[in-house]
């Protein structure tokens, strides 16, 4: 008759069972823990290096998954992984961490995401955009307290294309007038507005002696879009307006296309 083979711990001699043995090592759990602890104490620098590499691997794995392999901010495109982190799309990150990782963020939370097969409801943002999203949520709270009053960014064509200098001036003025007309209608409905077209008057003023790069005006306008707006009114397609619409969608801003769709407050 075949007898079941008995194994004993090579350190303390205790008989190994399914309850006290360590998989693939002839050690009991107590001795295995003791040996691992002593090794970490005697090899602190090696262990720190190992932990750092392990944490970096976990972080890269999670950020890569939630950015669809791009490792970049979902809003601005920042691709320095040291600036990126996981964002809770619906907010309430602190409450969720208390439930799933004992209130800890960073690696403990990333381990939980991996263990739970990357649940939905998260995206990747840089720290600047994290702050902008936080400020946007704060503004939404203000909107709710002010009975639905929005901070509306008006996006639409400004610079004329493929026309004579004479026609360009007329078309630019038409685009400005149309944006102002829409702004007045939104103000009448009780909302705050920002009209980026009005920078036209800064550009043509007699005190304007230096020629700025075109990107400067986009950067100036986007400062208000990122840090001020809670909604965007889209007049029509242009290079700048389409980029602003894309940013607003990524930020989760309310998008309006028609005056009648904007509620009164």
ZARO-589061 format. One record per residue: x, y, z of N, C-alpha, C in turn; residue in three letters. Coordinates in steps of 0.02 Angstrom, whole numbers, padded with zeros to 5 digits, always signed. Atoms other than C-alpha are relative to their C-alpha. Example, Ala and Ser with C-alpha at 12.3 -4.5 7.8 and 13.67 -1.06 7.14 Angstrom:
+00045-00059+00000+00615-00225+00390+00045+00060+00000ALA/-00042-00059-00003+00684-00053+00357-00039+00055+00037SER/
***
This chain:
+00042-00060+00000+00000+00000+00000+00044+00063+00000UNK/-00038-00062+00003+00065+00172-00049-00020+00046+00057UNK/+00012-00047-00054+00084+00286+00099+00011+00071-00025UNK/-00007-00070+00019+00059+00473+00080+00064+00028+00028UNK/-00064-00026-00022+00226+00561+00087-00009+00059+00047UNK/+00004-00053-00050+00253+00674+00236+00059+00048-00011UNK/-00051-00051+00007+00348+00839+00218+00005+00039+00065UNK/-00010-00041-00059+00425+00939+00357+00037+00064-00019UNK/-00033-00064+00012+00485+01119+00365+00075-00008+00009UNK/-00072+00008-00003+00671+01127+00330+00033+00045+00052UNK/-00028-00044-00050+00693+01263+00461-00018-00022+00071UNK/+00021+00016-00069+00590+01213+00614-00021-00073+00010UNK/+00016+00071-00005+00545+01032+00574-00073-00016+00009UNK/+00071+00014-00009+00357+01052+00592-00027-00033-00063UNK/+00030+00034+00057+00250+00943+00481-00040+00050-00042UNK/+00034-00047+00045+00186+01035+00329-00068-00027-00022UNK/+00068+00017+00021+00001+01033+00290-00024+00053-00050UNK/+00028-00048+00047-00109+01122+00165-00013+00068+00033UNK/+00016-00061-00036-00147+01251+00299+00062+00042+00017UNK/-00058-00038-00024+00031+01298+00351+00059+00002-00047UNK/-00058+00002+00044+00143+01265+00202-00002+00057-00050UNK/-00007-00051+00052+00208+01390+00075+00007-00035-00066UNK/-00001+00033+00065+00177+01342-00105+00069-00001-00031UNK/-00063+00009+00037+00329+01273-00196+00063+00013+00042UNK/-00058-00007-00044+00443+01295-00044-00010-00047+00060UNK/+00006+00046-00057+00481+01168+00093+00009+00039+00065UNK/+00000-00042-00059+00442+01295+00227-00072+00009+00026UNK/+00065-00020-00027+00299+01332+00345-00007+00075-00007UNK/+00012-00071+00011+00219+01503+00333+00038+00043+00050UNK/-00034-00039-00052+00296+01560+00497+00074+00009-00017UNK/-00071-00004+00016+00475+01519+00444+00012+00039-00065UNK/-00006-00038+00062+00447+01588+00269-00004+00075+00013UNK/+00007-00070-00017+00390+01754+00342+00062+00025+00036UNK/-00059-00019-00038+00538+01756+00462+00061+00009-00046UNK/-00056-00004+00046+00665+01722+00323-00006+00061-00045UNK/+00011-00057+00044+00586+01854+00208+00013+00065+00037UNK/-00010-00061-00039+00586+01984+00347+00074+00012+00013UNK/-00072-00006-00012+00769+01950+00391+00037+00021-00063UNK/-00033-00018+00063+00818+01962+00208-00011+00074-00015UNK/+00015-00070+00013+00730+02131+00189+00040+00046+00046UNK/-00039-00040-00048+00818+02196+00346+00073+00003-00020UNK/-00071+00004+00017+00989+02139+00286+00016+00024-00070UNK/-00011-00022+00070+00965+02197+00105-00048+00057-00015UNK/+00048-00055+00005+00871+02362+00125+00003+00034-00068UNK/-00005-00036+00064+00940+02447-00030-00025-00041-00058UNK/+00024+00044+00054+00908+02298-00142-00076-00004+00001UNK/+00072+00006-00007+00732+02282-00073-00036+00064-00022UNK/+00030-00063+00021+00695+02467-00098+00000+00006-00077UNK/-00005-00002+00073+00756+02455-00278-00052-00045-00032UNK/+00050+00047+00026+00645+02303-00306-00070+00029+00006UNK/+00066-00030-00010+00493+02391-00232-00013+00057-00049UNK/+00008-00057+00045+00523+02546-00337-00014-00024-00071UNK/+00011+00026+00068+00535+02445-00498-00069-00033-00005UNK/+00066+00032-00001+00381+02344-00450-00056+00051-00002UNK/+00051-00053-00002+00280+02501-00411-00004+00036-00068UNK/+00000-00033+00065+00334+02583-00574-00034-00043-00054UNK/+00031+00046+00047+00281+02429-00671-00076-00001+00008UNK/+00072+00001-00014+00110+02425-00587-00032+00066-00024UNK/+00027-00066+00019+00084+02612-00615-00004+00007-00075UNK/-00001-00004+00073+00134+02603-00798-00054-00045-00030UNK/+00050+00047+00025+00019+02452-00824-00070+00030+00005UNK/+00066-00028-00011-00133+02540-00750-00012+00061-00044UNK/+00007-00061+00040-00103+02708-00835-00005-00016-00074UNK/+00003+00021+00070-00072+02622-01002-00069-00027-00018UNK/+00066+00029+00014-00237+02528-00988-00053+00055-00006UNK/+00053-00051+00000-00343+02680-00945+00012+00057-00049UNK/-00011-00049+00053-00262+02787-01081+00005-00035-00068UNK/+00002+00038+00063-00286+02653-01215+00069-00010-00030UNK/-00068+00014+00023-00099+02618-01224+00041+00061-00018UNK/-00035-00061+00021-00052+02800-01259+00045+00028+00055UNK/-00034-00030-00058+00011+02844-01083+00001+00076-00008UNK/+00005-00073+00008-00052+03023-01099-00063+00024+00035UNK/+00059-00031-00032-00175+03142-01017-00058+00000-00049UNK/+00059+00006+00042-00351+03119-01083-00024+00068-00025UNK/+00023-00067+00020-00377+03308-01095+00052+00038-00040UNK/-00050-00043+00033-00215+03397-01141+00053-00038-00038UNK/-00048+00040+00036-00109+03252-01206+00069-00004+00032UNK/-00064+00004-00036+00033+03271-01078+00021-00074+00005UNK/-00022+00070+00002+00139+03112-01096+00057-00017+00048UNK/-00049+00015-00052+00261+03125-00950-00034-00041+00055UNK/+00036+00044-00046+00208+02976-00844+00007+00023+00073UNK/-00009-00026-00069+00276+03062-00687-00052+00052+00018UNK/+00052-00052-00011+00139+03194-00709-00070-00029-00003UNK/+00065+00030+00012-00003+03070-00739-00025-00039+00060UNK/+00031+00040-00053-00125+02988-00619-00071-00019-00022UNK/+00068+00024+00015-00294+02900-00617-00051+00048+00029UNK/+00054-00045-00021-00448+03011-00609-00066-00038+00004UNK/+00068+00027-00007-00620+02960-00545-00047+00046-00040UNK/+00039-00041+00046-00733+03021-00685-00060+00032+00034UNK/+00060-00026-00034-00884+03042-00573+00015+00031+00068UNK/-00019-00029-00065-00785+03113-00425-00005-00051+00055UNK/+00006+00043-00060-00799+03043-00248+00058-00049+00007UNK/-00058+00044-00004-00623+02971-00259+00019-00018+00071UNK/-00019+00014-00069-00589+02988-00073-00046-00053+00032UNK/+00046+00049-00028-00746+02892-00024+00012-00069-00028UNK/-00011+00066+00031-00709+02754-00148+00064-00032+00026UNK/-00062+00027-00026-00529+02735-00087-00008-00027+00071UNK/+00012+00025-00068-00591+02715+00091-00033-00068-00001UNK/+00035+00065+00005-00699+02569+00033+00044-00055-00029UNK/-00035+00052+00038-00578+02480-00083+00073-00008+00019UNK/-00072+00006-00015-00401+02518-00021+00017+00034+00066UNK/-00010-00027-00067-00421+02577+00159+00021+00074-00001UNK/-00014-00071+00005-00413+02759+00106+00065+00018-00034UNK/-00066-00012+00031-00245+02739+00019-00007+00008-00076UNK/-00003-00008+00072-00214+02804-00156+00064-00029-00027UNK/-00063+00024+00028-00069+02770-00272+00001-00075-00012UNK/-00011+00071+00015-00001+02592-00283-00053-00046+00031UNK/+00052+00044-00027-00125+02511-00161-00065+00003-00040UNK/+00060-00007+00040-00268+02581-00264+00010-00030-00069UNK/-00014+00030+00066-00184+02530-00428-00002-00076+00003UNK/+00004+00073-00009-00166+02352-00361-00073-00023+00002UNK/+00071+00017-00004-00352+02352-00323-00031+00001-00070UNK/+00026-00004+00068-00391+02407-00503+00019-00061-00041UNK/-00023+00059+00037-00286+02265-00574-00037-00062+00024UNK/+00033+00058-00030-00360+02137-00453-00072-00005-00022UNK/+00070+00000+00019-00535+02189-00504-00011+00010-00075UNK/+00004+00002+00073-00499+02180-00691-00018+00067-00031UNK/+00006-00067+00028-00493+02367-00725-00073+00021-00009UNK/+00070-00022+00006-00671+02424-00685-00005+00067-00036UNK/+00012-00062+00036-00747+02567-00785-00010+00057+00049UNK/+00012-00058-00041-00767+02744-00721+00063+00040+00016UNK/-00063-00034-00013-00586+02802-00728+00032+00022-00066UNK/-00041-00020+00057-00471+02896-00848+00066+00027+00026UNK/-00067-00024-00018-00295+02966-00849+00004+00075-00012UNK/-00009-00072+00006-00261+03150-00815+00068+00021+00029UNK/-00059-00029-00031-00107+03254-00781-00023+00040+00062UNK/+00017-00034-00062-00100+03350-00617-00035+00067-00014UNK/+00033-00063+00017-00146+03515-00702-00073-00011-00018UNK/+00070+00013+00020-00302+03440-00780-00040-00029+00058UNK/+00034+00022-00060-00344+03351-00618-00026+00060+00039UNK/+00019-00060-00036-00347+03522-00537-00056+00037-00036UNK/+00052-00034+00039-00450+03595-00679-00067-00036+00008UNK/+00062+00038-00008-00578+03454-00665-00029+00011+00070UNK/+00023-00013-00069-00586+03481-00477-00034+00069+00003UNK/+00029-00067+00000-00617+03667-00505-00066+00001-00037UNK/+00062+00004+00037-00750+03624-00633-00056-00028+00043UNK/+00050+00028-00044-00840+03515-00507-00022+00050+00053UNK/+00017-00052-00048-00831+03656-00383-00046+00052-00032UNK/+00043-00049+00035-00907+03773-00514-00070-00029-00010UNK/+00066+00031+00008-01047+03648-00545-00040+00006+00065UNK/+00034-00009-00064-01086+03655-00360-00026+00072+00007UNK/+00021-00070-00001-01092+03844-00376-00061+00011-00044UNK/+00056-00006+00047-01209+03828-00526-00064-00025+00033UNK/+00059+00028-00034-01327+03718-00426-00026+00048+00053UNK/+00020-00047-00052-01327+03845-00285-00030+00064-00030UNK/+00025-00061+00033-01361+03986-00411-00054-00015-00051UNK/+00060+00017+00040-01511+03901-00490+00016-00010-00074UNK/-00015+00019+00068-01426+03837-00647+00037+00050-00042UNK/-00037-00051+00038-01325+03991-00698+00066-00030-00025UNK/-00059+00029+00030-01189+03933-00820+00053+00053-00016UNK/-00056-00041+00024-01017+04002-00867+00014-00026-00071UNK/+00002+00027+00068-01030+03984-01057+00056+00031-00043UNK/-00053-00019+00047-00881+03990-01174-00028-00005-00071UNK/+00028-00001+00067-00931+04041-01351+00054-00017-00051UNK/-00049+00024+00049-00838+03945-01487-00029+00006-00070UNK/+00024-00007+00068-00854+03990-01670+00053+00028-00046UNK/-00049-00026+00048-00764+04046-01829+00017+00073+00014UNK/-00021-00070-00005-00663+04205-01823+00042+00020-00060UNK/-00047-00020+00054-00518+04211-01948-00026-00023-00067UNK/+00023+00019+00067-00578+04214-02129+00055-00037-00038UNK/-00048+00039+00040-00495+04093-02250-00015+00008-00074UNK/+00006+00002+00073-00463+04099-02437-00043+00058-00028UNK/+00036-00058+00026-00525+04276-02471+00047+00060-00003UNK/-00041-00060+00007-00460+04448-02515+00004+00036+00066UNK/-00008-00038-00061-00399+04569-02383-00063+00041+00016UNK/+00062-00040-00010-00555+04676-02410-00056-00043+00028UNK/+00053+00046-00023-00673+04528-02387+00017-00029+00069UNK/-00021+00028-00064-00571+04462-02241-00022+00043+00059UNK/+00020-00046-00053-00605+04617-02137-00075-00003+00012UNK/+00073+00003-00006-00791+04607-02173-00023-00066+00033UNK/+00020+00065-00028-00802+04421-02133+00021-00006+00073UNK/-00021+00001-00070-00702+04440-01972-00049+00039+00043UNK/+00047-00041-00038-00819+04579-01915-00068-00036+00006UNK/+00063+00038-00002-00970+04472-01961+00003-00055+00053UNK/-00008+00054-00050-00903+04327-01856-00001+00028+00071UNK/+00000-00032-00066-00873+04444-01709-00070+00022+00020UNK/+00068-00024-00014-01046+04522-01722-00047-00059+00017UNK/+00042+00058-00014-01127+04350-01728+00013-00028+00069UNK/-00016+00024-00066-01034+04295-01572-00027+00045+00055UNK/+00027-00048-00049-01084+04455-01480-00076-00006+00004UNK/+00074+00007+00000-01266+04432-01533-00021-00061+00041UNK/+00015+00060-00039-01266+04255-01462+00014+00012+00074UNK/-00018-00015-00069-01179+04317-01304-00056+00039+00035UNK/+00053-00040-00029-01316+04446-01275-00062-00042+00014UNK/+00058+00044-00010-01452+04314-01295+00011-00046+00060UNK/-00015+00044-00057-01364+04201-01169-00002+00040+00066UNK/+00003-00043-00060-01345+04346-01046-00072+00014+00019UNK/+00071-00011-00013-01531+04382-01065-00033-00061+00033UNK/+00026+00061-00032-01562+04201-01014+00027-00009+00070UNK/-00024+00002-00069-01466+04235-00854+00068-00031+00011UNK/-00065+00034-00006-01295+04158-00892+00058+00049-00007UNK/-00062-00037+00011-01116+04222-00888+00031-00025-00066UNK/-00029+00020+00065-01022+04221-01054+00072+00024-00006UNK/-00067-00022+00021-00845+04231-01122+00002-00004-00076UNK/-00002-00004+00073-00823+04288-01303+00073+00008-00022UNK/-00071-00005+00020-00646+04248-01366+00011+00044-00061UNK/-00006-00042+00060-00683+04345-01527+00019+00072+00018UNK/-00013-00070-00019-00665+04508-01428+00074+00015+00005UNK/-00073-00013+00002-00476+04484-01424+00020+00032-00066UNK/-00011-00035+00064-00491+04549-01603+00018+00074+00012UNK/-00010-00071-00012-00497+04725-01531+00067+00014+00036UNK/-00068-00006-00027-00337+04696-01432+00051-00004-00057UNK/-00046+00013+00055-00254+04634-01591+00007+00061-00046UNK/-00002-00055+00049-00301+04786-01699+00011+00068+00034UNK/-00008-00064-00034-00277+04920-01566+00066+00032-00018UNK/-00060-00037+00021-00149+05056-01605+00061-00016+00044UNK/-00056+00014-00046-00045+05006-01452+00031-00068-00013UNK/-00026+00066+00016-00019+04833-01526+00055+00006-00052UNK/-00057-00011+00045+00155+04848-01601+00040-00063-00015UNK/-00038+00062+00009+00220+04670-01588-00045-00053-00030UNK/+00039+00053+00032+00163+04528-01700+00005-00065+00041UNK/+00001+00061-00040+00111+04379-01593-00012-00061-00044UNK/+00014+00062+00034+00108+04200-01646-00075-00017+00007UNK/+00071+00017-00001-00065+04133-01689-00018-00043+00060UNK/+00013+00045-00056-00049+04001-01552-00011+00038+00065UNK/+00009-00039-00061-00043+04139-01421-00074+00011+00015UNK/+00071-00015-00010-00226+04180-01448-00038-00063+00020UNK/+00032+00063-00021-00276+03997-01435+00016-00014+00073UNK/-00019+00012-00070-00179+03983-01272-00039+00045+00047UNK/+00037-00048-00041-00262+04139-01205-00072-00022+00008UNK/+00070+00021-00002-00436+04077-01250-00009-00064+00041UNK/+00006+00063-00034-00405+03902-01184+00009+00006+00076UNK/-00005-00012-00072-00358+03974-01015-00069+00007+00031UNK/+00068-00008-00025-00540+04024-00994-00040-00065-00008UNK/+00036+00063+00011-00603+03860-01067+00017-00051+00054UNK/-00022+00049-00050-00499+03755-00947-00019+00020+00072UNK/+00003-00021-00070-00514+03860-00790-00064+00037+00020UNK/+00059-00041-00015-00679+03954-00803-00065-00032-00022UNK/+00063+00021+00031-00809+03875-00917-00031-00062+00033UNK/+00037+00061-00018-00944+03753-00864-00042-00024-00059UNK/+00037+00018+00060-01025+03750-01036+00032+00033-00060UNK/-00026-00028+00062-00983+03785-01218-00057+00007-00049UNK/+00048-00010+00054-01092+03861-01354+00038-00003-00066UNK/-00035+00012+00063-01037+03799-01525-00038+00032-00057UNK/+00033-00036+00055-01079+03921-01666+00007-00038-00065UNK/-00013+00034+00063-00998+03828-01810+00072-00021-00005UNK/-00066+00032+00007-00844+03741-01877+00054+00050-00021UNK/-00062-00033+00020-00670+03816-01886+00056-00038+00034UNK/-00057+00036-00031-00495+03758-01838-00002+00008+00076UNK/-00001-00013-00072-00502+03841-01667-00062-00026+00035UNK/+00063+00020-00032-00686+03808-01630-00005-00076+00006UNK/+00003+00074-00002-00670+03622-01672+00046-00027+00055UNK/-00045+00021-00054-00521+03605-01554-00031+00015+00068UNK/+00032-00018-00063-00616+03696-01417-00059-00047+00015UNK/+00055+00048-00009-00767+03581-01444+00026-00067+00025UNK/-00030+00063-00021-00655+03429-01427+00023+00003+00073UNK/-00022-00009-00069-00578+03496-01266-00059-00001+00048UNK/+00060-00004-00043-00750+03536-01194-00031-00069+00010UNK/+00028+00068-00005-00810+03359-01231+00042-00043+00047UNK/-00044+00039-00043-00658+03282-01148-00007+00021+00073UNK/+00007-00025-00068-00685+03393-00996-00069-00014+00029UNK/+00068+00014-00024-00867+03342-00986-00043+00061+00008UNK/+00040-00061-00004-00934+03519-01010-00067-00009-00036UNK/+00064+00000+00036-01114+03548-01062+00010+00034-00067UNK/-00008-00028+00067-01121+03580-01250-00068+00022-00027UNK/+00061-00027+00030-01252+03691-01331+00014+00018-00073UNK/-00007-00016+00071-01282+03711-01518-00053+00051-00023UNK/+00055-00045+00017-01444+03813-01520-00019+00041+00060UNK/+00020-00044-00054-01502+03961-01417-00060-00029+00038UNK/+00060+00026-00032-01669+03878-01384+00013-00060+00046UNK/-00017+00057-00043-01580+03730-01303+00028+00022+00067UNK/-00030-00026-00063-01503+03841-01169-00056+00020+00048UNK/+00056-00016-00046-01617+03848-01016+00007+00070+00030UNK/-00001-00064-00036-01664+04010-00933+00009-00013+00074UNK/-00009+00009-00072-01616+04037-00752-00012+00067+00036UNK/
***
